[in-house]
């Protein structure tokens, strides 16, 4: 167990340093081509930090561990909104652009609603069939087309110098992403080994340890973006990651092998949807378009409360 704990520590170091390098590299590329922080957060950073969820869910689906694949996506989506945004808002309130409030956050909410409908509809023996996987992947296509709409041009990037040559920026981005993925993988795998040694069930591992572990890159990238004063990357990363988790990650896993599970995910899907609804409503409660500390605390309480219930019901 001591060896596993040591590997977990090394994994966290890779996550923290990898996030710093990844943000520096991706932002340098974005600035060179006049791409806004939000767009880079919604695309490059979101795709990169969703890589662990993709790997875990696809491998789990192939191996017949559908419960882990489904729990990973739902748990990660809850962790992204409630835990990560909650922590960020508690540390330093962030203001969100009006255009993001009315475009990207509602799109994230719609994907959460669609996923809830899919998971709560009686379609035995599959919780997510190939037809439903196609629907989810089609949503990803709409999302990509949505990102290319002319309306995104109002997210004007700040004028900055180019601190690195292009090949250095690309190398930093790739190197940071590799560190993020490997660091998250080390934390997850060794946490699972420790949990299993205490007799923790597979279902709980999927919703808690794996979901939280695969969300570590999002947390690391968001904390680094906060430190560098780039709030648009934070919200772009979280919103983009949730959309990718629901559409790309789950859709890809189910298209390879339909996801069937003996466990009901009705409550879990509804809580994930409630988290998305709460984020949208928070844009109009109190100071508009801002995630302040009390909102962050409520998001954290929602996450901790539900995770406590998950552990209790097991």
N, C-alpha and C positions, 0 to 999 in steps of 0.2 A: 504493500500500500504506500510506503514511503516513496518508492520509485514513481508510482502514479501521481502522487502529489507533486513531486519534482517536475514531472512532465507537464502538469497543469500550470505550474508557475512559469515554465519556459514558454508554454502556449500563450499565456497572458502577455509576456514580454514581446513575443512576435506580433500579437494583436495590436498592442499599443504602438510599437515602433513601425509596424507595417502600415497602420492607419495614418501616421504622420507622413510617411514617405508617399503613400498612395494619394493623399489629399494634395500634397505639394506638386506631385507629378501631373495629376489630372487637371488641377487648376492652371498650371503652367500651359498645358495643351489648350485648355479652354480659352485662356487669355490670348494666346497666339492667333487663334481663329475667331476671336470676338464672340465666343459662346458664353452665355450667362452662367453664373453660379448655379442657378436653379436647374437649368437644362442639364448641366453636367452632373448635378445631384440626381436628377430623375433618370438619367441614362447610364453613364459610365459608372458612377459610384453605386447606384442602385443595382445594376447588373452585377457588379463586382461583389458587393456585400451579400447578394442573394445566392452567390455560388455555393456556399455551404448547404443552404436549404435545398438547392437543386440536387446536389450530390447525395445528400442523405435520403431525400424522398424517392429519387429514382432507384437507388440501390435497395432501399427498403421495399419498394414496389416489386422489383425483380425477385427479391428473396421471399416475397409473400408476407412481408411485415407491413400490411396496409395501415394498421393502427398507428405505427410509428410515422409513416408518411403523412397521414391525415393530421395526427396530433402535432407533428412538426410544423406544418403550415399554419394551422389555427393558433397554436401556441406562439409561434414567431410573430404572427400578425398582432396578437394581443400584446406581446412584449414590446414590439416596435412602437405602438401607439401609447400604451399605458406606462410601461416602464421607462423606455428610452426617452420619449418626449417628456414624460413626467420628470425624469432626472434632469434633463436639459432645462426645462422651465423652472425647476426648483433652484438650480444653480444660477441661472441668469435668464429672466424673461425675454422672449423673442417675439418680434413683430413679424407678421406674415403678410405678404403683399395681397392686395384686394383681388387681383386677377387669379392668384393661387387659391384663395378662399372660394371663388365662384367657379373655378374650372377643375383643377386637379384634385382638390379634396373631395368634391362631390363625385368625381370619377372613381376615386378610391372607395367611397361609400357604396356606390352602385355595384362594384365588384364584390364587396363584402355581402351585399344583399343577395346577389345572384348565387354566390357560393353557399350562403345559408339556405336558399331555396333548394339547391341541388342536394345538399347534405341532409335536409330534413324531409325531402320527398320520399315516399315509400317506393323504392326501386330495387327491391331485393332481387338478386343476391348481391348487386353492386351498389356501393355508396356513391361511387363516381364511375360511370360507364364510359365507353369510348365516345359515344354521342355527346355526352356531357363534357367530356374532355375537349372535343372539337369546339363546343360552345365557349369554353374557357379560353382556348387558344385563339378563337376568333376575337374574343375580347381584347387579347393582347394586340392583335392586328389593328383594332380600332384605337387602342391606346397609342400605338406607334404613329398611326396616321394623325391622331389628335396632337401629338407632340410636334408634328411638322406643319401644323396650321399656322397661317400668317399671324394670328393673334398672339403667338408666343413672342413676337418681336418686341413687345413692350417690356420684356424682361432684359433691359439693356445692361450689358456687362460694364463694370467699372474699368476705367483706363488704368492699366498697370504695365510696368516694364516686363520684359521677358528675362527672368533670372537665369534660365537654362537654355542650352541649345535643344532643338527638337528631339534629337535622339536620346539626350540625357533625360528629358521629360518623359519620353516613352518608356525608357528603362526604369525610371523611378516608379512610374505607374504600374508597370508589370511586376516589378520586384515587390512593391508594397502590397499588391493584390495577392501575390503568392504567399507572402508572409501572413496576410490576413486569413487566407484559406487554410494554410497549414497550422497556424496558431489556433484557429477555431476548431479544426479537426482534432488537434492534440487535447484541447480542453474537453471537448465532447466525449471522445473515446475513453479517456482516462477517468472522467467523471462517471461514465456509465459503468466502468469496471468497479469503481468504488461503490456505486449505488447497488449494483448486482450482488456485491459481497455482503450487503446488508439485507438482501432479499427484496429489493424494490421491484415492483412489477414492470413489464414492458410498456404497458399503457401509460403509467405514470411517467416513465422515463421519456416517452415521446412528447407528452404535453409540457413537461417541466424541464428536465435537464437538457434534452436535445434541443427543444424549442429555444430555451434560453441560451444554450451554447451556440447555436447557429445564428442567433441574433447578436452575438458578441461583436462581429465585424461592424454591424450597423451602429452599435453603441460606441465602439472605438472611433469609427469615422466621424460620428456626430460630435463626440466630445472634442476631437481634434479640430473639427470645423468651428465649434464654438470658441475654442481657444484662439483660433486664427481670425475670429470675427466674421464668419461666413454663414449666417443663419439660413440663407437660401439653400445651401448645400444640405443642411440638416433636414429641413422639411421636404426637400426634393428627394433625399435619400430614403426617408421613412415612407413617404407616400408612394414613391416609385417601387420600393422594395415590397410593400404590401400588395400592390397591383401585380407585380411579377410573381410573388408567392402564390397568389390566388389563380392567376391565369397561366403563367408559363410553367412554374414548378409543378403545381398539381395537375395541370393539363398535360404536361409532358409525361409525368409518372403514369397517369391513367391511360394515356394513349398507348403506352408501351404495354401496360398490363392493367386492366380495370381493377379499381381498388375496392376490395370487399373486406369487411371487418365485422366481428361479432359485437363490437362495442358501438353504442349509440353516440353520435357526435352532435346530437340536436342541441343540447345545452351549450356545448363548447362553441358551436357555430354561431349561436345567438349571442353569446357573450362577446365574441369577436366582432359581430355586427354592431352591438351596443357600443363597443369601444370606438368604432368608426363614426357612429352617430354622435357620440359624446364629443369627439374631436371637432366635428362640424358645428355642433351647437355652441361649443366654447368660443367659436369665432364671433358670436353675437351676444355673449353673456359677459357682463363686466366691461372691461375695456375692449372694444371691438378689434378683431384681427390680431389679438395678442394672446400668447400663452404665458400667463403670469404665474407666480409661485403658488398661489392657492389652487389654481387649476392643475398645476403639476403635482401637487400633493394629492388631490382627488384622484388623478389618474394612477398614481402609485398605489394609493389605498385600494382602488378597484382591482389592480393587478394582484397585489399581495392578498387581498381578501379572496379572490377567486382561486388563486394557487393554493391558499390554505384549505379551501373547500375541496379542491381536487385531491390534495393529500389526505384529507379527512375521509372522503368517500371511498378511497382505495382501501 
